[in-house]
Amino acid sequence: MPKRILQGTVTSDQNDQSVTVSVERRFTHPILKKTIRKSKKYRAHDPKNDFKVGDVVRIQECAPVSKTKRWEVVAS
């Protein structure tokens, strides 16, 4: 099965080798027919501490790195 790739904005880089990425998705409400924005935060592995708050990055699924990290940063 292919690994999912998502694009989002780095919201936190305080922890070593980790970043928090906020991914926003837009969809049309099935009844109201109104465009809705929902966001979700993912913890991603950043081994070189390259990315800072505000950077737009792409993250990819990976094997669990820690209790909360199941994603890795692949590119900016």
TILOTOR-463471 format. One record per atom (N, C-alpha, C, CB): residue in three letters; chain; atom name; x negated, z, y negated. Coordinates in nm, 2 decimals. Glycine has a CB too. Layout:
N
("ALA" "A" "CA" (X Z Y))
...
***
This chain:
76
("MET" "A" "N" (-0.08 0.00 0.12))
("MET" "A" "CA" (0.00 0.00 0.00))
("MET" "A" "C" (-0.09 0.00 -0.12))
("MET" "A" "CB" (0.10 0.12 0.00))
("PRO" "A" "N" (-0.06 -0.08 -0.23))
("PRO" "A" "CA" (-0.14 -0.09 -0.34))
("PRO" "A" "C" (-0.13 0.04 -0.43))
("PRO" "A" "CB" (-0.11 -0.21 -0.43))
("LYS" "A" "N" (-0.24 0.07 -0.50))
("LYS" "A" "CA" (-0.24 0.19 -0.58))
("LYS" "A" "C" (-0.18 0.16 -0.71))
("LYS" "A" "CB" (-0.39 0.24 -0.60))
("ARG" "A" "N" (-0.10 0.25 -0.76))
("ARG" "A" "CA" (-0.03 0.23 -0.89))
("ARG" "A" "C" (-0.13 0.24 -1.00))
("ARG" "A" "CB" (0.09 0.33 -0.91))
("ILE" "A" "N" (-0.11 0.16 -1.11))
("ILE" "A" "CA" (-0.19 0.17 -1.23))
("ILE" "A" "C" (-0.10 0.19 -1.35))
("ILE" "A" "CB" (-0.28 0.04 -1.25))
("LEU" "A" "N" (-0.12 0.29 -1.43))
("LEU" "A" "CA" (-0.04 0.32 -1.54))
("LEU" "A" "C" (-0.13 0.32 -1.67))
("LEU" "A" "CB" (0.03 0.46 -1.53))
("GLN" "A" "N" (-0.07 0.30 -1.78))
("GLN" "A" "CA" (-0.14 0.30 -1.91))
("GLN" "A" "C" (-0.08 0.41 -2.00))
("GLN" "A" "CB" (-0.13 0.16 -1.98))
("GLY" "A" "N" (-0.16 0.48 -2.06))
("GLY" "A" "CA" (-0.12 0.59 -2.15))
("GLY" "A" "C" (-0.22 0.63 -2.25))
("GLY" "A" "CB" (-0.07 0.71 -2.07))
("THR" "A" "N" (-0.19 0.74 -2.32))
("THR" "A" "CA" (-0.27 0.79 -2.43))
("THR" "A" "C" (-0.33 0.93 -2.39))
("THR" "A" "CB" (-0.20 0.80 -2.56))
("VAL" "A" "N" (-0.46 0.95 -2.41))
("VAL" "A" "CA" (-0.52 1.08 -2.38))
("VAL" "A" "C" (-0.47 1.18 -2.48))
("VAL" "A" "CB" (-0.68 1.07 -2.38))
("THR" "A" "N" (-0.41 1.29 -2.43))
("THR" "A" "CA" (-0.36 1.40 -2.52))
("THR" "A" "C" (-0.45 1.52 -2.51))
("THR" "A" "CB" (-0.22 1.43 -2.47))
("SER" "A" "N" (-0.53 1.54 -2.41))
("SER" "A" "CA" (-0.62 1.65 -2.40))
("SER" "A" "C" (-0.75 1.62 -2.33))
("SER" "A" "CB" (-0.55 1.77 -2.34))
("ASP" "A" "N" (-0.86 1.66 -2.38))
("ASP" "A" "CA" (-0.99 1.64 -2.30))
("ASP" "A" "C" (-1.07 1.77 -2.30))
("ASP" "A" "CB" (-1.07 1.53 -2.37))
("GLN" "A" "N" (-1.01 1.88 -2.30))
("GLN" "A" "CA" (-1.08 2.01 -2.32))
("GLN" "A" "C" (-1.15 2.05 -2.19))
("GLN" "A" "CB" (-0.98 2.12 -2.35))
("ASN" "A" "N" (-1.09 2.02 -2.07))
("ASN" "A" "CA" (-1.15 2.06 -1.95))
("ASN" "A" "C" (-1.26 1.96 -1.91))
("ASN" "A" "CB" (-1.05 2.07 -1.83))
("ASP" "A" "N" (-1.36 2.01 -1.83))
("ASP" "A" "CA" (-1.48 1.93 -1.79))
("ASP" "A" "C" (-1.43 1.83 -1.68))
("ASP" "A" "CB" (-1.59 2.02 -1.74))
("GLN" "A" "N" (-1.47 1.70 -1.70))
("GLN" "A" "CA" (-1.44 1.60 -1.61))
("GLN" "A" "C" (-1.29 1.57 -1.59))
("GLN" "A" "CB" (-1.50 1.62 -1.48))
("SER" "A" "N" (-1.21 1.61 -1.69))
("SER" "A" "CA" (-1.06 1.59 -1.68))
("SER" "A" "C" (-1.00 1.55 -1.81))
("SER" "A" "CB" (-0.99 1.72 -1.63))
("VAL" "A" "N" (-0.90 1.47 -1.80))
("VAL" "A" "CA" (-0.82 1.44 -1.92))
("VAL" "A" "C" (-0.67 1.44 -1.89))
("VAL" "A" "CB" (-0.86 1.29 -1.98))
("THR" "A" "N" (-0.59 1.47 -1.99))
("THR" "A" "CA" (-0.45 1.47 -1.97))
("THR" "A" "C" (-0.40 1.34 -2.04))
("THR" "A" "CB" (-0.38 1.60 -2.03))
("VAL" "A" "N" (-0.32 1.26 -1.96))
("VAL" "A" "CA" (-0.28 1.13 -2.01))
("VAL" "A" "C" (-0.13 1.13 -2.02))
("VAL" "A" "CB" (-0.33 1.01 -1.93))
("SER" "A" "N" (-0.07 1.10 -2.14))
("SER" "A" "CA" (0.07 1.09 -2.15))
("SER" "A" "C" (0.12 0.95 -2.14))
("SER" "A" "CB" (0.12 1.15 -2.29))
("VAL" "A" "N" (0.20 0.92 -2.04))
("VAL" "A" "CA" (0.25 0.79 -2.01))
("VAL" "A" "C" (0.40 0.78 -2.05))
("VAL" "A" "CB" (0.23 0.75 -1.86))
("GLU" "A" "N" (0.43 0.68 -2.13))
("GLU" "A" "CA" (0.56 0.66 -2.18))
("GLU" "A" "C" (0.63 0.54 -2.11))
("GLU" "A" "CB" (0.57 0.64 -2.34))
("ARG" "A" "N" (0.75 0.56 -2.07))
("ARG" "A" "CA" (0.83 0.45 -2.02))
("ARG" "A" "C" (0.96 0.43 -2.09))
("ARG" "A" "CB" (0.85 0.47 -1.87))
("ARG" "A" "N" (1.00 0.30 -2.11))
("ARG" "A" "CA" (1.12 0.27 -2.18))
("ARG" "A" "C" (1.22 0.21 -2.08))
("ARG" "A" "CB" (1.10 0.18 -2.30))
("PHE" "A" "N" (1.34 0.24 -2.09))
("PHE" "A" "CA" (1.45 0.18 -2.00))
("PHE" "A" "C" (1.58 0.19 -2.07))
("PHE" "A" "CB" (1.45 0.25 -1.86))
("THR" "A" "N" (1.67 0.11 -2.03))
("THR" "A" "CA" (1.81 0.10 -2.09))
("THR" "A" "C" (1.90 0.20 -2.01))
("THR" "A" "CB" (1.86 -0.04 -2.09))
("HIS" "A" "N" (1.97 0.28 -2.08))
("HIS" "A" "CA" (2.06 0.38 -2.01))
("HIS" "A" "C" (2.17 0.30 -1.95))
("HIS" "A" "CB" (2.12 0.48 -2.12))
("PRO" "A" "N" (2.20 0.33 -1.82))
("PRO" "A" "CA" (2.30 0.25 -1.75))
("PRO" "A" "C" (2.44 0.25 -1.81))
("PRO" "A" "CB" (2.31 0.29 -1.61))
("ILE" "A" "N" (2.48 0.36 -1.87))
("ILE" "A" "CA" (2.62 0.36 -1.93))
("ILE" "A" "C" (2.62 0.34 -2.08))
("ILE" "A" "CB" (2.68 0.50 -1.90))
("LEU" "A" "N" (2.53 0.40 -2.15))
("LEU" "A" "CA" (2.53 0.39 -2.30))
("LEU" "A" "C" (2.46 0.26 -2.35))
("LEU" "A" "CB" (2.45 0.51 -2.35))
("LYS" "A" "N" (2.39 0.19 -2.26))
("LYS" "A" "CA" (2.32 0.07 -2.30))
("LYS" "A" "C" (2.23 0.09 -2.42))
("LYS" "A" "CB" (2.42 -0.04 -2.33))
("LYS" "A" "N" (2.17 0.21 -2.42))
("LYS" "A" "CA" (2.08 0.24 -2.53))
("LYS" "A" "C" (1.93 0.25 -2.47))
("LYS" "A" "CB" (2.12 0.37 -2.60))
("THR" "A" "N" (1.83 0.21 -2.55))
("THR" "A" "CA" (1.70 0.22 -2.50))
("THR" "A" "C" (1.65 0.36 -2.51))
("THR" "A" "CB" (1.60 0.12 -2.58))
("ILE" "A" "N" (1.60 0.41 -2.40))
("ILE" "A" "CA" (1.55 0.55 -2.40))
("ILE" "A" "C" (1.40 0.56 -2.37))
("ILE" "A" "CB" (1.63 0.63 -2.29))
("ARG" "A" "N" (1.33 0.65 -2.44))
("ARG" "A" "CA" (1.19 0.67 -2.41))
("ARG" "A" "C" (1.17 0.80 -2.34))
("ARG" "A" "CB" (1.11 0.66 -2.55))
("LYS" "A" "N" (1.10 0.79 -2.23))
("LYS" "A" "CA" (1.06 0.92 -2.16))
("LYS" "A" "C" (0.91 0.92 -2.14))
("LYS" "A" "CB" (1.14 0.93 -2.02))
("SER" "A" "N" (0.85 1.03 -2.15))
("SER" "A" "CA" (0.71 1.04 -2.12))
("SER" "A" "C" (0.68 1.15 -2.02))
("SER" "A" "CB" (0.64 1.07 -2.25))
("LYS" "A" "N" (0.57 1.13 -1.95))
("LYS" "A" "CA" (0.53 1.22 -1.85))
("LYS" "A" "C" (0.37 1.23 -1.86))
("LYS" "A" "CB" (0.57 1.17 -1.70))
("LYS" "A" "N" (0.33 1.35 -1.83))
("LYS" "A" "CA" (0.18 1.38 -1.84))
("LYS" "A" "C" (0.12 1.38 -1.70))
("LYS" "A" "CB" (0.16 1.51 -1.91))
("TYR" "A" "N" (0.00 1.32 -1.69))
("TYR" "A" "CA" (-0.07 1.31 -1.57))
("TYR" "A" "C" (-0.21 1.37 -1.60))
("TYR" "A" "CB" (-0.08 1.17 -1.51))
("ARG" "A" "N" (-0.27 1.44 -1.50))
("ARG" "A" "CA" (-0.40 1.49 -1.51))
("ARG" "A" "C" (-0.49 1.39 -1.44))
("ARG" "A" "CB" (-0.42 1.63 -1.45))
("ALA" "A" "N" (-0.60 1.34 -1.50))
("ALA" "A" "CA" (-0.68 1.23 -1.44))
("ALA" "A" "C" (-0.83 1.28 -1.45))
("ALA" "A" "CB" (-0.66 1.10 -1.52))
("HIS" "A" "N" (-0.90 1.23 -1.35))
("HIS" "A" "CA" (-1.04 1.26 -1.33))
("HIS" "A" "C" (-1.12 1.17 -1.42))
("HIS" "A" "CB" (-1.08 1.24 -1.18))
("ASP" "A" "N" (-1.21 1.22 -1.50))
("ASP" "A" "CA" (-1.30 1.15 -1.59))
("ASP" "A" "C" (-1.44 1.21 -1.57))
("ASP" "A" "CB" (-1.25 1.16 -1.74))
("PRO" "A" "N" (-1.51 1.16 -1.47))
("PRO" "A" "CA" (-1.64 1.22 -1.43))
("PRO" "A" "C" (-1.75 1.23 -1.54))
("PRO" "A" "CB" (-1.69 1.15 -1.31))
("LYS" "A" "N" (-1.75 1.13 -1.63))
("LYS" "A" "CA" (-1.85 1.12 -1.73))
("LYS" "A" "C" (-1.81 1.18 -1.87))
("LYS" "A" "CB" (-1.90 0.98 -1.75))
("ASN" "A" "N" (-1.69 1.23 -1.88))
("ASN" "A" "CA" (-1.63 1.28 -2.01))
("ASN" "A" "C" (-1.64 1.18 -2.12))
("ASN" "A" "CB" (-1.71 1.41 -2.05))
("ASP" "A" "N" (-1.61 1.05 -2.08))
("ASP" "A" "CA" (-1.62 0.94 -2.18))
("ASP" "A" "C" (-1.50 0.94 -2.28))
("ASP" "A" "CB" (-1.62 0.81 -2.10))
("PHE" "A" "N" (-1.38 0.98 -2.24))
("PHE" "A" "CA" (-1.26 0.96 -2.32))
("PHE" "A" "C" (-1.22 1.08 -2.41))
("PHE" "A" "CB" (-1.15 0.92 -2.23))
("LYS" "A" "N" (-1.18 1.05 -2.53))
("LYS" "A" "CA" (-1.14 1.16 -2.62))
("LYS" "A" "C" (-0.99 1.14 -2.65))
("LYS" "A" "CB" (-1.22 1.15 -2.75))
("VAL" "A" "N" (-0.94 1.24 -2.72))
("VAL" "A" "CA" (-0.80 1.25 -2.76))
("VAL" "A" "C" (-0.76 1.12 -2.85))
("VAL" "A" "CB" (-0.76 1.38 -2.84))
("GLY" "A" "N" (-0.65 1.06 -2.81))
("GLY" "A" "CA" (-0.61 0.94 -2.88))
("GLY" "A" "C" (-0.65 0.81 -2.82))
("GLY" "A" "CB" (-0.66 0.94 -3.02))
("ASP" "A" "N" (-0.74 0.81 -2.72))
("ASP" "A" "CA" (-0.78 0.69 -2.66))
("ASP" "A" "C" (-0.67 0.63 -2.57))
("ASP" "A" "CB" (-0.91 0.71 -2.58))
("VAL" "A" "N" (-0.65 0.50 -2.56))
("VAL" "A" "CA" (-0.56 0.44 -2.47))
("VAL" "A" "C" (-0.63 0.41 -2.34))
("VAL" "A" "CB" (-0.49 0.31 -2.53))
("VAL" "A" "N" (-0.59 0.46 -2.23))
("VAL" "A" "CA" (-0.66 0.44 -2.11))
("VAL" "A" "C" (-0.57 0.39 -2.00))
("VAL" "A" "CB" (-0.73 0.57 -2.06))
("ARG" "A" "N" (-0.63 0.34 -1.89))
("ARG" "A" "CA" (-0.55 0.30 -1.77))
("ARG" "A" "C" (-0.59 0.40 -1.66))
("ARG" "A" "CB" (-0.58 0.15 -1.73))
("ILE" "A" "N" (-0.50 0.45 -1.58))
("ILE" "A" "CA" (-0.53 0.55 -1.48))
("ILE" "A" "C" (-0.47 0.49 -1.34))
("ILE" "A" "CB" (-0.46 0.69 -1.50))
("GLN" "A" "N" (-0.54 0.52 -1.24))
("GLN" "A" "CA" (-0.51 0.47 -1.10))
("GLN" "A" "C" (-0.50 0.59 -1.01))
("GLN" "A" "CB" (-0.61 0.37 -1.06))
("GLU" "A" "N" (-0.40 0.57 -0.91))
("GLU" "A" "CA" (-0.39 0.67 -0.81))
("GLU" "A" "C" (-0.52 0.68 -0.73))
("GLU" "A" "CB" (-0.27 0.64 -0.72))
("CYS" "A" "N" (-0.54 0.81 -0.68))
("CYS" "A" "CA" (-0.66 0.83 -0.59))
("CYS" "A" "C" (-0.63 0.95 -0.50))
("CYS" "A" "CB" (-0.79 0.85 -0.67))
("ALA" "A" "N" (-0.72 0.97 -0.41))
("ALA" "A" "CA" (-0.71 1.09 -0.32))
("ALA" "A" "C" (-0.72 1.22 -0.41))
("ALA" "A" "CB" (-0.82 1.09 -0.21))
("PRO" "A" "N" (-0.65 1.33 -0.37))
("PRO" "A" "CA" (-0.66 1.45 -0.45))
("PRO" "A" "C" (-0.80 1.49 -0.48))
("PRO" "A" "CB" (-0.58 1.56 -0.39))
("VAL" "A" "N" (-0.83 1.52 -0.61))
("VAL" "A" "CA" (-0.96 1.56 -0.66))
("VAL" "A" "C" (-0.96 1.72 -0.67))
("VAL" "A" "CB" (-1.00 1.50 -0.79))
("SER" "A" "N" (-0.84 1.77 -0.71))
("SER" "A" "CA" (-0.83 1.91 -0.73))
("SER" "A" "C" (-0.68 1.94 -0.71))
("SER" "A" "CB" (-0.87 1.96 -0.87))
("LYS" "A" "N" (-0.64 2.06 -0.74))
("LYS" "A" "CA" (-0.50 2.10 -0.72))
("LYS" "A" "C" (-0.40 2.01 -0.80))
("LYS" "A" "CB" (-0.48 2.25 -0.76))
("THR" "A" "N" (-0.43 1.97 -0.92))
("THR" "A" "CA" (-0.34 1.90 -1.00))
("THR" "A" "C" (-0.38 1.75 -1.02))
("THR" "A" "CB" (-0.33 1.96 -1.13))
("LYS" "A" "N" (-0.51 1.72 -0.99))
("LYS" "A" "CA" (-0.56 1.58 -1.02))
("LYS" "A" "C" (-0.54 1.49 -0.91))
("LYS" "A" "CB" (-0.70 1.59 -1.07))
("ARG" "A" "N" (-0.46 1.39 -0.92))
("ARG" "A" "CA" (-0.44 1.28 -0.82))
("ARG" "A" "C" (-0.46 1.14 -0.88))
("ARG" "A" "CB" (-0.30 1.29 -0.76))
("TRP" "A" "N" (-0.51 1.14 -1.00))
("TRP" "A" "CA" (-0.53 1.01 -1.07))
("TRP" "A" "C" (-0.68 1.01 -1.12))
("TRP" "A" "CB" (-0.43 1.00 -1.19))
("GLU" "A" "N" (-0.73 0.88 -1.14))
("GLU" "A" "CA" (-0.86 0.87 -1.20))
("GLU" "A" "C" (-0.85 0.76 -1.31))
("GLU" "A" "CB" (-0.96 0.83 -1.09))
("VAL" "A" "N" (-0.94 0.78 -1.41))
("VAL" "A" "CA" (-0.94 0.69 -1.52))
("VAL" "A" "C" (-1.02 0.57 -1.48))
("VAL" "A" "CB" (-1.00 0.75 -1.65))
("VAL" "A" "N" (-0.97 0.45 -1.50))
("VAL" "A" "CA" (-1.04 0.33 -1.45))
("VAL" "A" "C" (-1.09 0.25 -1.57))
("VAL" "A" "CB" (-0.95 0.24 -1.37))
("ALA" "A" "N" (-1.03 0.25 -1.68))
("ALA" "A" "CA" (-1.08 0.17 -1.80))
("ALA" "A" "C" (-1.00 0.22 -1.93))
("ALA" "A" "CB" (-1.05 0.02 -1.78))
("SER" "A" "N" (-1.06 0.17 -2.04))
("SER" "A" "CA" (-0.99 0.21 -2.17))
("SER" "A" "C" (-0.91 0.09 -2.22))
("SER" "A" "CB" (-1.09 0.25 -2.27))
***
